[in-house]
Amino acid sequence: MVKISFTPNLARHVTAPAAQLSGETVQQVLDDYFRLNPQVRAYILDDQGALRDKVLIFLDQEIIQDRIGLSDMIGNAAEIFVVQALSGG
């Protein structure tokens, strides 16, 4: 199982609870997560399904390589952490 969690600052906009899901790629895990929590998708992905500019995904503490297809492979007991960058002054 893969643990997916989100930065707490996202909670200002939408409820994004952590979850345990299955999948072989980041895309598969996100697809499963968005089926359970469809309101989160628009905050993470753009209209083409790629990561939004201000979003990073860490897979086992490393930034994923494929921001467009989200094809990074996931091992057993992996952790995904989704971070939305903060801006402003």
Secondary structure, 3 states (H helix, E strand, C coil): CEEEEECHHHHHCCCCCCEEECCCEHHHHHHHHHHHCHHHHHHHECCCCCECCCEEEEECCEECCCCCCCCCECCCCCEEEEEECCCCC
